[in-house]
């Protein structure tokens, strides 16, 4: 199956979940994340606001705030197809980006680069057991985290997918510029790659 058909099929399957299925999966996945050493050790965590049926990680976000962890949301870089990360708190003022996704309004000085993050909880459309990740097709995460591909033994930033178990496929087509995940959380637990 090619990338466009995988993307269409899984996005539709994700949208077809009823509210109870979404909430139950989000509770299980959030619980797994909160118990993980990855979360416990992280001080700077990138998270996302769920969109298009993605896993809702709002309970992870609230727990991170309670534990005095710094949380960030991805923001589109105006000068290219990369992401930067803006601090996000309960009091953040938001505006929608060109894709209709809310981003915090912050000063340029408050923005951090992907290198400064300990843990990145990344949304995805599909993934495979080799750690290949399929996003929405814009390549933002691959371009932003390309330094992980260039440094084989990078020990700082961990790029971790969050998904429903059905989003795992046997094999995704991989390109030279793709940045693999370090692991993925599903309702069945954590899988390292």
C-alpha positions as CSV (number, residue, x, y, z in Angstrom):
1,X,0.0,0.0,0.0
2,X,1.4,3.4,-0.9
3,X,1.8,6.4,1.5
4,X,-1.3,8.4,0.4
5,X,-3.6,5.3,0.7
6,X,-2.2,4.4,4.1
7,X,-2.6,8.0,5.3
8,X,-6.2,8.2,4.0
9,X,-7.2,4.8,5.5
10,X,-5.8,5.3,8.9
11,X,-7.0,8.9,9.3
12,X,-10.5,7.7,8.4
13,X,-10.2,4.8,10.9
14,X,-9.0,7.2,13.6
15,X,-11.9,9.6,12.9
16,X,-14.4,6.7,13.1
17,X,-13.6,5.9,16.7
18,X,-16.4,6.9,19.1
19,X,-15.9,9.2,22.0
20,X,-15.7,6.3,24.6
21,X,-13.0,4.5,22.5
22,X,-11.0,7.7,22.2
23,X,-11.2,8.5,25.9
24,X,-10.3,5.0,27.0
25,X,-7.3,4.8,24.7
26,X,-6.1,8.3,25.8
27,X,-6.4,7.3,29.4
28,X,-4.3,4.1,28.9
29,X,-1.7,5.9,26.8
30,X,-1.4,8.8,29.2
31,X,-1.1,6.4,32.1
32,X,1.8,4.6,30.3
33,X,3.5,7.9,29.5
34,X,3.2,9.2,33.1
35,X,4.8,6.0,34.5
36,X,7.6,5.9,32.0
37,X,11.2,6.8,32.9
38,X,11.2,9.0,29.8
39,X,8.6,11.2,31.3
40,X,9.9,11.1,34.8
41,X,13.4,12.2,33.8
42,X,12.3,14.9,31.3
43,X,12.4,18.5,32.2
44,X,11.5,20.0,28.8
45,X,8.6,18.2,27.1
46,X,7.1,19.0,23.7
47,X,3.5,17.9,23.4
48,X,0.7,18.7,21.0
49,X,-2.9,19.6,21.1
50,X,-5.0,16.8,19.6
51,X,-6.4,17.4,16.1
52,X,-8.1,15.1,13.5
53,X,-8.6,12.2,15.9
54,X,-5.1,12.2,17.4
55,X,-4.6,10.9,21.0
56,X,-5.6,13.5,23.5
57,X,-2.7,14.0,25.9
58,X,-4.3,16.8,28.1
59,X,-3.9,14.7,31.3
60,X,-0.2,14.3,30.5
61,X,0.1,18.0,30.0
62,X,-1.7,18.8,33.3
63,X,0.5,16.3,35.3
64,X,3.6,17.8,33.7
65,X,2.6,21.2,34.9
66,X,1.9,19.9,38.4
67,X,5.4,18.4,38.5
68,X,7.0,21.7,37.4
69,X,8.1,20.4,34.0
70,X,8.3,22.9,31.2
71,X,5.9,22.1,28.4
72,X,6.1,23.3,24.8
73,X,3.9,23.2,21.7
74,X,5.2,23.1,18.1
75,X,4.9,26.3,16.2
76,X,5.5,26.8,12.5
77,X,8.7,28.6,11.6
78,X,7.8,31.5,9.3
79,X,10.9,31.1,7.2
80,X,10.7,27.4,6.2
81,X,9.1,24.1,6.9
82,X,10.6,23.6,10.3
83,X,9.1,23.6,13.8
84,X,10.2,25.7,16.7
85,X,8.7,25.2,20.2
86,X,6.9,27.7,22.3
87,X,6.3,27.5,26.0
88,X,2.8,26.5,26.9
89,X,1.0,27.1,30.2
90,X,-2.6,27.1,31.4
91,X,-2.5,30.9,30.8
92,X,-1.1,30.9,27.3
93,X,-2.8,33.1,24.8
94,X,-3.3,31.2,21.5
95,X,-3.8,31.9,17.8
96,X,-4.4,29.5,14.9
97,X,-1.6,28.9,12.4
98,X,-2.2,28.5,8.7
99,X,-3.4,24.9,9.2
100,X,-5.9,26.0,11.9
101,X,-3.9,24.5,14.8
102,X,-3.6,26.7,17.9
103,X,-0.2,28.0,18.8
104,X,0.9,30.0,21.8
105,X,1.6,33.7,21.2
106,X,5.1,34.3,22.6
107,X,8.1,36.5,22.0
108,X,10.9,35.3,19.7
109,X,13.2,35.0,22.8
110,X,10.9,32.5,24.4
111,X,11.0,30.1,21.4
112,X,13.3,27.1,21.8
113,X,14.9,24.8,19.3
114,X,14.2,21.1,19.1
115,X,17.8,20.4,20.4
116,X,16.7,21.8,23.8
117,X,13.9,19.3,24.4
118,X,14.3,16.1,26.5
119,X,11.1,14.4,25.3
120,X,9.0,15.0,22.2
121,X,5.5,13.4,22.2
122,X,4.8,13.4,18.5
123,X,1.5,12.9,16.8
124,X,1.5,10.6,13.8
125,X,-0.7,8.9,11.2
126,X,1.1,5.6,11.1
127,X,4.3,3.9,12.3
128,X,6.1,0.6,11.9
129,X,8.3,-1.6,14.1
130,X,11.4,-0.1,12.6
131,X,10.4,3.3,14.1
132,X,9.4,4.8,10.8
133,X,6.8,7.5,11.3
134,X,4.2,8.8,8.8
135,X,2.8,12.2,9.7
136,X,0.4,14.4,7.8
137,X,2.8,14.7,4.8
138,X,4.4,18.1,5.4
139,X,7.8,16.8,6.7
140,X,7.9,19.3,9.6
141,X,9.1,16.8,12.2
142,X,11.6,15.2,9.9
143,X,13.2,18.6,9.0
144,X,13.1,19.8,12.6
145,X,14.6,16.7,14.1
146,X,17.1,15.9,11.3
147,X,19.9,16.3,13.9
148,X,18.8,13.0,15.4
149,X,19.4,11.2,12.2
150,X,22.9,12.8,11.8
151,X,24.1,11.8,15.3
152,X,23.7,8.0,15.7
153,X,24.2,8.1,19.5
154,X,22.3,11.3,20.4
155,X,21.3,10.8,24.0
156,X,19.3,13.9,24.7
157,X,16.2,14.5,22.7
158,X,13.8,11.5,22.5
159,X,11.3,11.6,19.7
160,X,8.4,9.3,20.8
161,X,5.2,8.7,18.8
162,X,1.7,8.5,20.4
163,X,-0.9,6.5,18.6
164,X,-3.7,4.0,18.7
165,X,-2.4,0.4,18.2
166,X,-4.2,0.1,14.9
167,X,-1.9,2.9,13.5
168,X,1.0,0.4,13.5
169,X,1.5,-1.0,10.1
170,X,3.8,-3.8,8.9
171,X,6.2,-1.5,7.0
172,X,6.2,2.1,5.9
173,X,8.1,3.3,2.9
174,X,11.2,5.1,4.2
175,X,13.1,7.9,2.7
176,X,16.7,9.0,3.4
177,X,15.5,12.2,5.1
178,X,13.0,10.4,7.4
179,X,13.8,10.6,11.2
180,X,12.9,7.5,13.0
181,X,11.1,7.4,16.3
182,X,12.9,6.3,19.5
183,X,9.7,4.5,20.5
184,X,5.9,4.7,20.5
185,X,3.2,4.7,23.1
186,X,-0.1,2.9,22.3
187,X,-2.9,1.6,24.5
188,X,-0.8,-1.6,24.7
189,X,2.2,0.1,26.3
190,X,5.6,1.4,25.2
191,X,7.5,0.0,22.3
192,X,11.2,1.0,21.9
193,X,12.8,1.0,18.4
